[in-house]
Amino acid sequence: MNIELFGFWAGAVYEALDASETRVLGYKQIKKATKLKKEEIMIALGWLGREGKIVVTVNEDDIVVELV
């Protein structure tokens, strides 16, 4: 895989979070908004997490991502 794709996916997730009123989305909402595959979303979350741009909370029902 090309590492540039990782940045593209991270950008798509970031934009989806930024566009939401609360700047908080669950995994299913991110998937719907970005049309990314599970693996692509996870890579994007890793990228954004490493940059300190998100906070991820895992509960019984969902992965919740908040833009900081």
Backbone bond lengths (Angstrom), bond angles and torsions (degrees), N, CA, C in turn:
res aa  C-N    CA-C-N  psi(-1)  N-CA   C-N-CA  omega(-1)  CA-C   N-CA-C  phi
1 M - - - 1.447 - - 1.514 110.24 -
2 N 1.283 114.49 147.54 1.450 121.56 177.77 1.529 109.21 -85.74
3 I 1.313 117.05 128.43 1.474 121.01 -177.16 1.526 111.69 -62.59
4 E 1.315 117.87 -22.73 1.466 120.34 177.12 1.527 110.89 -63.34
5 L 1.333 116.23 -31.12 1.467 119.76 176.54 1.521 111.03 -62.81
6 F 1.323 117.18 -36.76 1.458 120.87 179.72 1.528 110.08 -59.11
7 G 1.313 116.31 -44.37 1.464 121.46 178.45 1.519 111.82 -65.63
8 F 1.323 117.13 -37.55 1.462 121.82 177.68 1.530 109.98 -62.89
9 W 1.344 115.94 -46.10 1.467 120.00 179.44 1.520 111.06 -64.72
10 A 1.322 116.75 -41.26 1.461 120.67 178.03 1.530 110.39 -61.67
11 G 1.312 116.54 -39.76 1.458 120.89 177.49 1.516 112.24 -63.15
12 A 1.330 116.54 -40.19 1.460 120.79 179.00 1.526 111.03 -64.14
13 V 1.327 117.11 -42.48 1.457 121.04 178.70 1.528 110.01 -67.74
14 Y 1.316 117.16 -43.74 1.467 121.57 178.56 1.520 110.50 -57.68
15 E 1.327 116.93 -46.83 1.462 121.40 -179.42 1.527 111.52 -62.95
16 A 1.330 117.39 -39.05 1.466 120.53 178.04 1.526 110.56 -63.77
17 L 1.324 116.46 -43.59 1.461 120.53 178.32 1.521 111.21 -64.57
18 D 1.312 116.43 -43.40 1.461 121.80 -178.62 1.528 111.42 -65.82
19 A 1.317 117.44 -32.00 1.462 121.94 -178.47 1.525 112.75 -77.76
20 S 1.327 116.98 -19.36 1.464 119.08 179.89 1.529 109.59 -77.06
21 E 1.321 116.22 147.81 1.469 121.04 -177.60 1.520 112.71 -59.86
22 T 1.318 116.23 -39.14 1.466 120.46 -175.46 1.525 113.00 -94.00
23 R 1.336 116.68 -10.03 1.465 122.99 -175.24 1.530 111.29 62.15
24 V 1.345 114.93 25.92 1.459 122.92 178.20 1.525 107.80 -132.31
25 L 1.333 116.51 130.33 1.460 121.20 177.57 1.523 109.50 -139.53
26 G 1.316 115.50 148.91 1.450 121.64 171.24 1.516 109.84 -85.08
27 Y 1.314 115.95 168.61 1.466 121.32 -178.56 1.528 111.68 -55.50
28 K 1.328 117.10 -47.19 1.470 120.39 -177.96 1.525 111.35 -63.47
29 Q 1.319 116.89 -36.86 1.464 120.65 177.70 1.526 110.96 -66.74
30 I 1.328 116.46 -39.96 1.472 120.27 177.73 1.525 109.48 -64.48
31 K 1.319 116.64 -44.07 1.457 121.32 179.98 1.524 110.83 -60.01
32 K 1.323 116.22 -43.91 1.467 120.93 -179.80 1.534 111.18 -66.73
33 A 1.322 116.92 -42.11 1.462 121.25 -176.73 1.521 112.99 -71.51
34 T 1.335 116.89 -33.26 1.466 119.83 -174.01 1.516 114.15 -102.13
35 K 1.332 117.02 -21.93 1.472 122.85 -175.28 1.530 112.03 64.73
36 L 1.333 116.49 20.91 1.460 120.89 178.49 1.522 110.54 -84.16
37 K 1.329 116.15 155.82 1.453 122.40 175.22 1.531 109.17 -78.69
38 K 1.343 115.56 163.71 1.465 120.87 -178.18 1.529 111.74 -53.57
39 E 1.321 116.92 -48.71 1.459 121.07 -177.94 1.527 111.26 -62.05
40 E 1.317 116.62 -38.76 1.467 121.08 179.89 1.527 111.01 -66.56
41 I 1.328 116.11 -40.01 1.468 120.10 177.70 1.525 110.48 -64.77
42 M 1.322 117.04 -43.19 1.464 120.22 -179.14 1.525 111.11 -64.11
43 I 1.321 117.32 -40.39 1.469 120.83 176.44 1.526 109.54 -63.16
44 A 1.332 116.62 -43.29 1.468 121.04 179.68 1.526 111.02 -62.22
45 L 1.334 116.63 -42.04 1.465 119.66 178.88 1.522 111.05 -64.93
46 G 1.311 117.17 -38.27 1.460 120.62 176.04 1.516 111.50 -61.52
47 W 1.314 115.48 -44.07 1.472 121.66 179.45 1.533 109.71 -61.10
48 L 1.336 116.22 -51.25 1.462 120.78 -177.68 1.525 111.50 -66.55
49 G 1.321 116.74 -36.22 1.459 120.51 177.42 1.514 111.58 -64.89
50 R 1.308 115.91 -42.58 1.477 120.85 179.07 1.526 111.03 -62.15
51 E 1.332 115.87 -33.92 1.464 120.48 178.25 1.530 112.63 -81.05
52 G 1.335 117.32 -5.01 1.459 120.93 179.22 1.520 113.41 74.70
53 K 1.328 117.61 25.35 1.461 120.97 -176.00 1.521 113.45 -96.69
54 I 1.331 117.46 -10.29 1.459 120.66 -178.24 1.516 111.04 -137.43
55 V 1.330 114.23 160.25 1.453 123.00 169.45 1.518 105.57 -122.50
56 V 1.328 116.84 129.69 1.455 122.09 -178.06 1.519 108.88 -111.96
57 T 1.330 115.29 130.94 1.458 122.29 176.12 1.519 107.71 -121.74
58 V 1.323 116.23 130.28 1.459 120.89 178.54 1.518 107.62 -109.75
59 N 1.333 116.14 123.75 1.455 119.54 174.31 1.521 108.73 -122.22
60 E 1.301 117.59 -173.85 1.462 121.20 -175.43 1.523 113.03 -61.71
61 D 1.311 116.72 -32.42 1.453 121.19 -172.50 1.521 114.88 -99.38
62 D 1.320 118.47 -26.97 1.456 119.35 -168.24 1.527 111.47 -159.80
63 I 1.307 114.20 165.58 1.459 123.52 167.52 1.524 104.91 -100.57
64 V 1.316 117.31 122.46 1.454 121.81 -177.56 1.526 108.23 -111.51
65 V 1.319 115.53 129.37 1.454 121.34 -176.48 1.510 109.54 -118.82
66 E 1.325 116.18 129.57 1.463 122.04 179.02 1.516 109.77 -119.64
67 L 1.315 115.71 132.28 1.457 121.69 176.02 1.515 108.75 -80.41
68 V 1.330 117.69 130.47 1.472 121.05 -179.24 1.511 110.58 -108.82
